[in-house]
Amino acid sequence: MPRKRVVPEFKSEEEELAFWDEHDPEEFDDGPADEIIMAIKMTESRHGARPGSGTRTREPRPLHVVPRDGGWAVIREGGSRALCRHSTQQEALVAAREAAMKERGQLIVHRADGTIREERTYRRAPCPPRG
């Protein structure tokens, strides 16, 4: 099996989004995000699509970065099991953001009190700008 490439450092979120529009995420190894993607795939293979969806090609449920047991966890919306745990919010945010970008989903980041700090959506633009 060929060795995966390392994800480069990005100067901005726009630069990162442009990069993933041009590259296949499966070619890259980016650590914690791969753990989240593997946990998602395992859960979906056990449970299949949500009832009534009629297909497995549905929009992914949002990922949440939430306080959990003195640290931070990444969970799927509607779930209670942590996909991964981290000691800091920043570590959890980095892993969750990479996973959300790979699956072109939504990320919701919570404060320590549980309220929503920010929401981000990572989807390919339906009509990319010319240029």
Secondary structure as UniProt FT lines:
FT   STRAND          5..6
FT   HELIX           13..22
FT   HELIX           25..27
FT   STRAND          28..29
FT   HELIX           32..47
FT   TURN            51..52
FT   STRAND          63..68
FT   TURN            69..70
FT   STRAND          71..76
FT   TURN            77..78
FT   STRAND          82..86
FT   HELIX           89..102
FT   TURN            103..104
FT   STRAND          106..110
FT   TURN            112..113
FT   STRAND          116..121
//
